[in-house]
Amino acid sequence: MRTGVRRPDEAREFPTEERCHILELSGRTDDPRLSIARARVEPGVTTQLHVLDIDERYLVVAGCGVVEVGGAEETVGPGDVVLIPAGVPQRITNREGADLVFYCLCTPTWTPETYRALD
């Protein structure tokens, strides 16, 4: 890992097939042990049911939603941390009128090969 400050560049946010928008902040090239991305889910959207081959945590910073992890559902909002072990099915739904925004912290770092869609 290198020292430094990473600042988000909003122009780099991109939509995904998972039905959310991602802004990658740190990961593969600067810290292979941890990746950090901001996810944004629009109102009324449920992300694709999927599993990762790595551990993930969501840190919710704006909006409210319902997260499904391993078949259990829980309402989440700002300040909540969702723990998602590797191999456990997950998705999140934004049932509110504003964007649901959370940070995804993955260990080790996320790569496309760690993702598997289930629906």
N, CA, C and O atoms as a GROMACS GRO file, in nm:
protein
  476
    1MET      N    1   0.084  -0.117   0.000
    1MET     CA    2   0.000   0.000   0.000
    1MET      C    3   0.089   0.124   0.000
    1MET      O    4   0.194   0.128   0.065
    2ARG      N    5   0.044   0.224  -0.075
    2ARG     CA    6   0.117   0.351  -0.081
    2ARG      C    7   0.048   0.455   0.003
    2ARG      O    8  -0.073   0.448   0.026
    3THR      N    9   0.124   0.553   0.050
    3THR     CA   10   0.064   0.665   0.122
    3THR      C   11  -0.007   0.756   0.022
    3THR      O   12   0.022   0.752  -0.098
    4GLY      N   13  -0.099   0.835   0.070
    4GLY     CA   14  -0.166   0.930  -0.017
    4GLY      C   15  -0.311   0.950   0.019
    4GLY      O   16  -0.362   0.887   0.111
    5VAL      N   17  -0.375   1.037  -0.052
    5VAL     CA   18  -0.517   1.067  -0.035
    5VAL      C   19  -0.586   1.041  -0.166
    5VAL      O   20  -0.544   1.093  -0.270
    6ARG      N   21  -0.692   0.962  -0.165
    6ARG     CA   22  -0.772   0.936  -0.285
    6ARG      C   23  -0.900   1.019  -0.274
    6ARG      O   24  -0.972   1.009  -0.175
    7ARG      N   25  -0.927   1.100  -0.374
    7ARG     CA   26  -1.049   1.180  -0.374
    7ARG      C   27  -1.144   1.126  -0.480
    7ARG      O   28  -1.102   1.092  -0.590
    8PRO      N   29  -1.272   1.117  -0.446
    8PRO     CA   30  -1.368   1.065  -0.544
    8PRO      C   31  -1.381   1.157  -0.664
    8PRO      O   32  -1.384   1.280  -0.650
    9ASP      N   33  -1.388   1.097  -0.781
    9ASP     CA   34  -1.409   1.170  -0.906
    9ASP      C   35  -1.546   1.126  -0.957
    9ASP      O   36  -1.559   1.019  -1.017
   10GLU      N   37  -1.647   1.207  -0.935
   10GLU     CA   38  -1.786   1.172  -0.969
   10GLU      C   39  -1.801   1.129  -1.114
   10GLU      O   40  -1.890   1.050  -1.147
   11ALA      N   41  -1.717   1.181  -1.201
   11ALA     CA   42  -1.725   1.148  -1.343
   11ALA      C   43  -1.689   1.001  -1.369
   11ALA      O   44  -1.717   0.950  -1.477
   12ARG      N   45  -1.628   0.934  -1.272
   12ARG     CA   46  -1.587   0.795  -1.289
   12ARG      C   47  -1.693   0.696  -1.240
   12ARG      O   48  -1.674   0.575  -1.251
   13GLU      N   49  -1.804   0.745  -1.187
   13GLU     CA   50  -1.913   0.655  -1.145
   13GLU      C   51  -1.971   0.588  -1.270
   13GLU      O   52  -1.987   0.652  -1.373
   14PHE      N   53  -2.003   0.458  -1.258
   14PHE     CA   54  -2.057   0.386  -1.373
   14PHE      C   55  -2.172   0.295  -1.330
   14PHE      O   56  -2.173   0.244  -1.218
   15PRO      N   57  -2.270   0.274  -1.420
   15PRO     CA   58  -2.379   0.181  -1.391
   15PRO      C   59  -2.331   0.037  -1.409
   15PRO      O   60  -2.241   0.010  -1.489
   16THR      N   61  -2.391  -0.054  -1.334
   16THR     CA   62  -2.353  -0.195  -1.344
   16THR      C   63  -2.474  -0.280  -1.383
   16THR      O   64  -2.589  -0.237  -1.371
   17GLU      N   65  -2.446  -0.401  -1.430
   17GLU     CA   66  -2.553  -0.497  -1.459
   17GLU      C   67  -2.623  -0.539  -1.330
   17GLU      O   68  -2.733  -0.593  -1.334
   18GLU      N   69  -2.560  -0.513  -1.218
   18GLU     CA   70  -2.617  -0.546  -1.087
   18GLU      C   71  -2.732  -0.451  -1.050
   18GLU      O   72  -2.801  -0.475  -0.951
   19ARG      N   73  -2.753  -0.346  -1.128
   19ARG     CA   74  -2.858  -0.246  -1.109
   19ARG      C   75  -2.824  -0.143  -1.001
   19ARG      O   76  -2.911  -0.098  -0.926
   20CYS      N   77  -2.698  -0.106  -0.996
   20CYS     CA   78  -2.656   0.004  -0.910
   20CYS      C   79  -2.546   0.082  -0.982
   20CYS      O   80  -2.504   0.044  -1.091
   21HIS      N   81  -2.502   0.189  -0.921
   21HIS     CA   82  -2.394   0.272  -0.975
   21HIS      C   83  -2.276   0.260  -0.881
   21HIS      O   84  -2.292   0.267  -0.759
   22ILE      N   85  -2.157   0.242  -0.936
   22ILE     CA   86  -2.036   0.220  -0.856
   22ILE      C   87  -1.932   0.328  -0.886
   22ILE      O   88  -1.910   0.365  -1.001
   23LEU      N   89  -1.869   0.374  -0.781
   23LEU     CA   90  -1.754   0.463  -0.792
   23LEU      C   91  -1.641   0.396  -0.713
   23LEU      O   92  -1.643   0.396  -0.590
   24GLU      N   93  -1.544   0.340  -0.785
   24GLU     CA   94  -1.431   0.274  -0.720
   24GLU      C   95  -1.338   0.379  -0.661
   24GLU      O   96  -1.301   0.475  -0.728
   25LEU      N   97  -1.300   0.359  -0.535
   25LEU     CA   98  -1.217   0.456  -0.465
   25LEU      C   99  -1.076   0.406  -0.436
   25LEU      O  100  -0.980   0.482  -0.442
   26SER      N  101  -1.065   0.278  -0.405
   26SER     CA  102  -0.934   0.222  -0.372
   26SER      C  103  -0.940   0.072  -0.392
   26SER      O  104  -1.044   0.010  -0.369
   27GLY      N  105  -0.828   0.013  -0.434
   27GLY     CA  106  -0.833  -0.131  -0.452
   27GLY      C  107  -0.713  -0.190  -0.520
   27GLY      O  108  -0.599  -0.170  -0.478
   28ARG      N  109  -0.741  -0.265  -0.625
   28ARG     CA  110  -0.643  -0.353  -0.689
   28ARG      C  111  -0.503  -0.298  -0.703
   28ARG      O  112  -0.406  -0.367  -0.671
   29THR      N  113  -0.489  -0.176  -0.749
   29THR     CA  114  -0.355  -0.126  -0.779
   29THR      C  115  -0.288  -0.061  -0.659
   29THR      O  116  -0.165  -0.057  -0.653
   30ASP      N  117  -0.366  -0.009  -0.563
   30ASP     CA  118  -0.302   0.063  -0.453
   30ASP      C  119  -0.313  -0.008  -0.318
   30ASP      O  120  -0.239   0.026  -0.226
   31ASP      N  121  -0.402  -0.107  -0.304
   31ASP     CA  122  -0.412  -0.181  -0.178
   31ASP      C  123  -0.480  -0.316  -0.206
   31ASP      O  124  -0.602  -0.326  -0.195
   32PRO      N  125  -0.403  -0.418  -0.242
   32PRO     CA  126  -0.462  -0.546  -0.279
   32PRO      C  127  -0.531  -0.620  -0.165
   32PRO      O  128  -0.597  -0.722  -0.188
   33ARG      N  129  -0.517  -0.570  -0.041
   33ARG     CA  130  -0.582  -0.637   0.072
   33ARG      C  131  -0.722  -0.585   0.100
   33ARG      O  132  -0.798  -0.650   0.171
   34LEU      N  133  -0.757  -0.467   0.045
   34LEU     CA  134  -0.886  -0.404   0.073
   34LEU      C  135  -0.928  -0.321  -0.047
   34LEU      O  136  -0.848  -0.245  -0.101
   35SER      N  137  -1.054  -0.335  -0.088
   35SER     CA  138  -1.107  -0.243  -0.188
   35SER      C  139  -1.222  -0.166  -0.126
   35SER      O  140  -1.295  -0.216  -0.041
   36ILE      N  141  -1.236  -0.041  -0.172
   36ILE     CA  142  -1.343   0.047  -0.124
   36ILE      C  143  -1.411   0.105  -0.247
   36ILE      O  144  -1.346   0.161  -0.335
   37ALA      N  145  -1.542   0.091  -0.251
   37ALA     CA  146  -1.621   0.149  -0.360
   37ALA      C  147  -1.747   0.209  -0.301
   37ALA      O  148  -1.801   0.160  -0.201
   38ARG      N  149  -1.794   0.316  -0.363
   38ARG     CA  150  -1.923   0.373  -0.324
   38ARG      C  151  -2.029   0.317  -0.416
   38ARG      O  152  -2.014   0.319  -0.538
   39ALA      N  153  -2.136   0.266  -0.358
   39ALA     CA  154  -2.249   0.215  -0.436
   39ALA      C  155  -2.367   0.310  -0.418
   39ALA      O  156  -2.390   0.364  -0.310
   40ARG      N  157  -2.442   0.327  -0.526
   40ARG     CA  158  -2.563   0.411  -0.523
   40ARG      C  159  -2.675   0.334  -0.589
   40ARG      O  160  -2.664   0.290  -0.704
   41VAL      N  161  -2.785   0.317  -0.515
   41VAL     CA  162  -2.901   0.244  -0.566
   41VAL      C  163  -3.016   0.344  -0.575
   41VAL      O  164  -3.051   0.409  -0.477
   42GLU      N  165  -3.074   0.354  -0.693
   42GLU     CA  166  -3.182   0.450  -0.715
   42GLU      C  167  -3.312   0.404  -0.648
   42GLU      O  168  -3.328   0.285  -0.620
   43PRO      N  169  -3.403   0.497  -0.623
   43PRO     CA  170  -3.531   0.463  -0.559
   43PRO      C  171  -3.606   0.353  -0.636
   43PRO      O  172  -3.614   0.355  -0.759
   44GLY      N  173  -3.660   0.257  -0.560
   44GLY     CA  174  -3.741   0.151  -0.619
   44GLY      C  175  -3.662   0.036  -0.680
   44GLY      O  176  -3.722  -0.056  -0.736
   45VAL      N  177  -3.530   0.040  -0.672
   45VAL     CA  178  -3.446  -0.061  -0.736
   45VAL      C  179  -3.398  -0.165  -0.634
   45VAL      O  180  -3.363  -0.132  -0.521
   46THR      N  181  -3.398  -0.292  -0.677
   46THR     CA  182  -3.336  -0.401  -0.602
   46THR      C  183  -3.217  -0.449  -0.682
   46THR      O  184  -3.228  -0.477  -0.802
   47THR      N  185  -3.102  -0.460  -0.616
   47THR     CA  186  -2.983  -0.508  -0.686
   47THR      C  187  -2.996  -0.657  -0.713
   47THR      O  188  -3.079  -0.726  -0.654
   48GLN      N  189  -2.913  -0.704  -0.803
   48GLN     CA  190  -2.911  -0.844  -0.843
   48GLN      C  191  -2.867  -0.932  -0.725
   48GLN      O  192  -2.772  -0.899  -0.654
   49LEU      N  193  -2.938  -1.044  -0.706
   49LEU     CA  194  -2.895  -1.141  -0.605
   49LEU      C  195  -2.762  -1.200  -0.652
   49LEU      O  196  -2.750  -1.245  -0.766
   50HIS      N  197  -2.662  -1.199  -0.563
   50HIS     CA  198  -2.529  -1.244  -0.601
   50HIS      C  199  -2.450  -1.290  -0.480
   50HIS      O  200  -2.491  -1.268  -0.366
   51VAL      N  201  -2.338  -1.354  -0.506
   51VAL     CA  202  -2.241  -1.389  -0.402
   51VAL      C  203  -2.104  -1.338  -0.445
   51VAL      O  204  -2.075  -1.322  -0.564
   52LEU      N  205  -2.021  -1.314  -0.346
   52LEU     CA  206  -1.881  -1.281  -0.370
   52LEU      C  207  -1.797  -1.391  -0.308
   52LEU      O  208  -1.837  -1.454  -0.210
   53ASP      N  209  -1.680  -1.414  -0.364
   53ASP     CA  210  -1.586  -1.511  -0.308
   53ASP      C  211  -1.494  -1.446  -0.206
   53ASP      O  212  -1.393  -1.504  -0.168
   54ILE      N  213  -1.529  -1.327  -0.162
   54ILE     CA  214  -1.452  -1.251  -0.064
   54ILE      C  215  -1.548  -1.194   0.040
   54ILE      O  216  -1.669  -1.190   0.016
   55ASP      N  217  -1.497  -1.151   0.153
   55ASP     CA  218  -1.580  -1.088   0.256
   55ASP      C  219  -1.610  -0.944   0.216
   55ASP      O  220  -1.527  -0.874   0.159
   56GLU      N  221  -1.733  -0.902   0.249
   56GLU     CA  222  -1.774  -0.765   0.215
   56GLU      C  223  -1.847  -0.704   0.333
   56GLU      O  224  -1.913  -0.773   0.411
   57ARG      N  225  -1.834  -0.573   0.345
   57ARG     CA  226  -1.910  -0.496   0.443
   57ARG      C  227  -1.971  -0.378   0.372
   57ARG      O  228  -1.907  -0.317   0.286
   58TYR      N  229  -2.096  -0.346   0.406
   58TYR     CA  230  -2.158  -0.222   0.358
   58TYR      C  231  -2.158  -0.124   0.475
   58TYR      O  232  -2.191  -0.160   0.588
   59LEU      N  233  -2.121   0.000   0.447
   59LEU     CA  234  -2.136   0.108   0.542
   59LEU      C  235  -2.234   0.208   0.480
   59LEU      O  236  -2.200   0.280   0.386
   60VAL      N  237  -2.356   0.210   0.532
   60VAL     CA  238  -2.461   0.294   0.475
   60VAL      C  239  -2.438   0.439   0.518
   60VAL      O  240  -2.418   0.467   0.636
   61VAL      N  241  -2.441   0.531   0.419
   61VAL     CA  242  -2.418   0.672   0.450
   61VAL      C  243  -2.536   0.762   0.417
   61VAL      O  244  -2.545   0.873   0.470
   62ALA      N  245  -2.628   0.718   0.332
   62ALA     CA  246  -2.744   0.801   0.297
   62ALA      C  247  -2.859   0.712   0.251
   62ALA      O  248  -2.837   0.609   0.186
   63GLY      N  249  -2.980   0.752   0.284
   63GLY     CA  250  -3.098   0.678   0.242
   63GLY      C  251  -3.126   0.560   0.334
   63GLY      O  252  -3.054   0.535   0.431
   64CYS      N  253  -3.231   0.489   0.302
   64CYS     CA  254  -3.272   0.371   0.378
   64CYS      C  255  -3.307   0.260   0.280
   64CYS      O  256  -3.346   0.286   0.166
   65GLY      N  257  -3.292   0.137   0.325
   65GLY     CA  258  -3.323   0.025   0.238
   65GLY      C  259  -3.342  -0.102   0.317
   65GLY      O  260  -3.341  -0.102   0.440
   66VAL      N  261  -3.361  -0.210   0.244
   66VAL     CA  262  -3.373  -0.342   0.303
   66VAL      C  263  -3.265  -0.429   0.241
   66VAL      O  264  -3.261  -0.447   0.120
   67VAL      N  265  -3.177  -0.482   0.325
   67VAL     CA  266  -3.070  -0.569   0.278
   67VAL      C  267  -3.110  -0.713   0.305
   67VAL      O  268  -3.165  -0.745   0.411
   68GLU      N  269  -3.081  -0.801   0.209
   68GLU     CA  270  -3.103  -0.944   0.226
   68GLU      C  271  -2.967  -1.012   0.222
   68GLU      O  272  -2.894  -1.002   0.124
   69VAL      N  273  -2.933  -1.079   0.331
   69VAL     CA  274  -2.806  -1.150   0.342
   69VAL      C  275  -2.837  -1.291   0.391
   69VAL      O  276  -2.888  -1.310   0.501
   70GLY      N  277  -2.807  -1.389   0.308
   70GLY     CA  278  -2.831  -1.528   0.345
   70GLY      C  279  -2.978  -1.559   0.368
   70GLY      O  280  -3.011  -1.648   0.446
   71GLY      N  281  -3.067  -1.486   0.299
   71GLY     CA  282  -3.210  -1.509   0.310
   71GLY      C  283  -3.278  -1.430   0.420
   71GLY      O  284  -3.401  -1.425   0.424
   72ALA      N  285  -3.202  -1.367   0.510
   72ALA     CA  286  -3.260  -1.284   0.616
   72ALA      C  287  -3.263  -1.139   0.571
   72ALA      O  288  -3.167  -1.089   0.511
   73GLU      N  289  -3.373  -1.071   0.599
   73GLU     CA  290  -3.387  -0.930   0.561
   73GLU      C  291  -3.377  -0.840   0.683
   73GLU      O  292  -3.421  -0.875   0.793
   74GLU      N  293  -3.318  -0.722   0.661
   74GLU     CA  294  -3.301  -0.625   0.769
   74GLU      C  295  -3.310  -0.485   0.709
   74GLU      O  296  -3.253  -0.460   0.602
   75THR      N  297  -3.380  -0.395   0.775
   75THR     CA  298  -3.385  -0.256   0.733
   75THR      C  299  -3.255  -0.188   0.774
   75THR      O  300  -3.206  -0.209   0.886
   76VAL      N  301  -3.198  -0.107   0.684
   76VAL     CA  302  -3.072  -0.039   0.711
   76VAL      C  303  -3.083   0.108   0.677
   76VAL      O  304  -3.161   0.149   0.591
   77GLY      N  305  -3.003   0.189   0.746
   77GLY     CA  306  -2.998   0.332   0.723
   77GLY      C  307  -2.861   0.386   0.759
   77GLY      O  308  -2.770   0.309   0.792
   78PRO      N  309  -2.843   0.519   0.753
   78PRO     CA  310  -2.714   0.581   0.776
   78PRO      C  311  -2.648   0.535   0.906
   78PRO      O  312  -2.710   0.533   1.012
   79GLY      N  313  -2.520   0.499   0.894
   79GLY     CA  314  -2.442   0.454   1.009
   79GLY      C  315  -2.441   0.304   1.027
   79GLY      O  316  -2.356   0.251   1.099
   80ASP      N  317  -2.535   0.232   0.963
   80ASP     CA  318  -2.539   0.086   0.977
   80ASP      C  319  -2.427   0.021   0.898
   80ASP      O  320  -2.390   0.067   0.790
   81VAL      N  321  -2.372  -0.087   0.954
   81VAL     CA  322  -2.272  -0.169   0.888
   81VAL      C  323  -2.331  -0.307   0.868
   81VAL      O  324  -2.379  -0.368   0.963
   82VAL      N  325  -2.327  -0.356   0.745
   82VAL     CA  326  -2.378  -0.489   0.710
   82VAL      C  327  -2.258  -0.580   0.686
   82VAL      O  328  -2.171  -0.547   0.606
   83LEU      N  329  -2.253  -0.693   0.756
   83LEU     CA  330  -2.143  -0.788   0.742
   83LEU      C  331  -2.186  -0.902   0.652
   83LEU      O  332  -2.287  -0.967   0.678
   84ILE      N  333  -2.109  -0.927   0.546
   84ILE     CA  334  -2.144  -1.028   0.446
   84ILE      C  335  -2.024  -1.120   0.423
   84ILE      O  336  -1.932  -1.084   0.350
   85PRO      N  337  -2.024  -1.238   0.485
   85PRO     CA  338  -1.913  -1.331   0.464
   85PRO      C  339  -1.910  -1.382   0.320
   85PRO      O  340  -2.011  -1.382   0.251
   86ALA      N  341  -1.793  -1.424   0.277
   86ALA     CA  342  -1.776  -1.482   0.143
   86ALA      C  343  -1.874  -1.596   0.122
   86ALA      O  344  -1.898  -1.676   0.212
   87GLY      N  345  -1.932  -1.602   0.001
   87GLY     CA  346  -2.019  -1.712  -0.037
   87GLY      C  347  -2.163  -1.701   0.009
   87GLY      O  348  -2.242  -1.791  -0.017
   88VAL      N  349  -2.200  -1.592   0.077
   88VAL     CA  350  -2.337  -1.574   0.125
   88VAL      C  351  -2.415  -1.487   0.027
   88VAL      O  352  -2.370  -1.377  -0.007
   89PRO      N  353  -2.532  -1.534  -0.021
   89PRO     CA  354  -2.612  -1.455  -0.115
   89PRO      C  355  -2.655  -1.321  -0.054
   89PRO      O  356  -2.686  -1.312   0.065
   90GLN      N  357  -2.656  -1.219  -0.140
   90GLN     CA  358  -2.689  -1.084  -0.092
   90GLN      C  359  -2.754  -1.001  -0.201
   90GLN      O  360  -2.734  -1.023  -0.320
   91ARG      N  361  -2.834  -0.905  -0.157
   91ARG     CA  362  -2.888  -0.798  -0.243
   91ARG      C  363  -2.946  -0.692  -0.151
   91ARG      O  364  -2.966  -0.715  -0.032
   92ILE      N  365  -2.971  -0.576  -0.210
   92ILE     CA  366  -3.026  -0.466  -0.131
   92ILE      C  367  -3.132  -0.394  -0.213
   92ILE      O  368  -3.120  -0.382  -0.335
   93THR      N  369  -3.236  -0.347  -0.145
   93THR     CA  370  -3.348  -0.278  -0.210
   93THR      C  371  -3.361  -0.138  -0.154
   93THR      O  372  -3.355  -0.118  -0.032
   94ASN      N  373  -3.379  -0.041  -0.242
   94ASN     CA  374  -3.406   0.096  -0.201
   94ASN      C  375  -3.557   0.118  -0.212
   94ASN      O  376  -3.610   0.128  -0.322
   95ARG      N  377  -3.624   0.125  -0.099
   95ARG     CA  378  -3.769   0.145  -0.096
   95ARG      C  379  -3.807   0.289  -0.066
   95ARG      O  380  -3.924   0.318  -0.041
   96GLU      N  381  -3.711   0.377  -0.068
   96GLU     CA  382  -3.734   0.517  -0.036
   96GLU      C  383  -3.738   0.603  -0.162
   96GLU      O  384  -3.725   0.551  -0.273
   97GLY      N  385  -3.757   0.733  -0.145
   97GLY     CA  386  -3.767   0.825  -0.258
   97GLY      C  387  -3.637   0.893  -0.295
   97GLY      O  388  -3.632   0.970  -0.391
   98ALA      N  389  -3.531   0.865  -0.221
   98ALA     CA  390  -3.399   0.923  -0.249
   98ALA      C  391  -3.299   0.810  -0.269
   98ALA      O  392  -3.326   0.695  -0.232
   99ASP      N  393  -3.184   0.841  -0.326
   99ASP     CA  394  -3.081   0.739  -0.348
   99ASP      C  395  -3.037   0.676  -0.216
   99ASP      O  396  -3.028   0.743  -0.113
  100LEU      N  397  -3.010   0.547  -0.221
  100LEU     CA  398  -2.948   0.472  -0.112
  100LEU      C  399  -2.799   0.466  -0.144
  100LEU      O  400  -2.760   0.416  -0.250
  101VAL      N  401  -2.715   0.517  -0.055
  101VAL     CA  402  -2.572   0.525  -0.081
  101VAL      C  403  -2.497   0.452   0.031
  101VAL      O  404  -2.524   0.474   0.149
  102PHE      N  405  -2.404   0.366  -0.009
  102PHE     CA  406  -2.324   0.295   0.091
  102PHE      C  407  -2.186   0.265   0.033
  102PHE      O  408  -2.167   0.259  -0.088
  103TYR      N  409  -2.092   0.246   0.123
  103TYR     CA  410  -1.957   0.206   0.083
  103TYR      C  411  -1.945   0.056   0.095
  103TYR      O  412  -1.993  -0.004   0.191
  104CYS      N  413  -1.881  -0.005  -0.002
  104CYS     CA  414  -1.853  -0.149  -0.004
  104CYS      C  415  -1.704  -0.166   0.028
  104CYS      O  416  -1.618  -0.116  -0.044
  105LEU      N  417  -1.677  -0.236   0.136
  105LEU     CA  418  -1.539  -0.262   0.177
  105LEU      C  419  -1.516  -0.412   0.165
  105LEU      O  420  -1.579  -0.490   0.237
  106CYS      N  421  -1.427  -0.452   0.077
  106CYS     CA  422  -1.405  -0.594   0.047
  106CYS      C  423  -1.264  -0.636   0.083
  106CYS      O  424  -1.167  -0.564   0.057
  107THR      N  425  -1.254  -0.754   0.145
  107THR     CA  426  -1.124  -0.812   0.176
  107THR      C  427  -1.121  -0.957   0.132
  107THR      O  428  -1.212  -1.033   0.165
  108PRO      N  429  -1.016  -0.998   0.058
  108PRO     CA  430  -0.921  -0.907  -0.008
  108PRO      C  431  -0.993  -0.824  -0.114
  108PRO      O  432  -1.116  -0.828  -0.123
  109THR      N  433  -0.920  -0.753  -0.192
  109THR     CA  434  -0.979  -0.659  -0.288
  109THR      C  435  -1.074  -0.728  -0.388
  109THR      O  436  -1.052  -0.842  -0.428
  110TRP      N  437  -1.178  -0.654  -0.426
  110TRP     CA  438  -1.276  -0.702  -0.524
  110TRP      C  439  -1.212  -0.706  -0.662
  110TRP      O  440  -1.138  -0.615  -0.700
  111THR      N  441  -1.242  -0.810  -0.736
  111THR     CA  442  -1.211  -0.819  -0.880
  111THR      C  443  -1.333  -0.878  -0.947
  111THR      O  444  -1.416  -0.940  -0.880
  112PRO      N  445  -1.348  -0.860  -1.078
  112PRO     CA  446  -1.467  -0.916  -1.146
  112PRO      C  447  -1.481  -1.067  -1.124
  112PRO      O  448  -1.593  -1.119  -1.124
  113GLU      N  449  -1.371  -1.137  -1.107
  113GLU     CA  450  -1.376  -1.282  -1.090
  113GLU      C  451  -1.435  -1.324  -0.954
  113GLU      O  452  -1.474  -1.439  -0.937
  114THR      N  453  -1.442  -1.231  -0.858
  114THR     CA  454  -1.496  -1.265  -0.726
  114THR      C  455  -1.649  -1.258  -0.723
  114THR      O  456  -1.710  -1.298  -0.623
  115TYR      N  457  -1.712  -1.209  -0.828
  115TYR     CA  458  -1.857  -1.185  -0.835
  115TYR      C  459  -1.927  -1.295  -0.912
  115TYR      O  460  -1.881  -1.336  -1.019
  116ARG      N  461  -2.040  -1.344  -0.857
  116ARG     CA  462  -2.121  -1.442  -0.928
  116ARG      C  463  -2.269  -1.407  -0.911
  116ARG      O  464  -2.319  -1.407  -0.799
  117ALA      N  465  -2.339  -1.379  -1.021
  117ALA     CA  466  -2.482  -1.349  -1.020
  117ALA      C  467  -2.561  -1.475  -0.992
  117ALA      O  468  -2.525  -1.584  -1.036
  118LEU      N  469  -2.671  -1.459  -0.917
  118LEU     CA  470  -2.758  -1.572  -0.885
  118LEU      C  471  -2.896  -1.562  -0.949
  118LEU      O  472  -2.972  -1.658  -0.947
  119ASP      N  473  -2.930  -1.445  -1.006
  119ASP     CA  474  -3.061  -1.433  -1.075
  119ASP      C  475  -3.047  -1.369  -1.210
  119ASP      O  476  -3.146  -1.352  -1.281
   0.00000   0.00000   0.00000
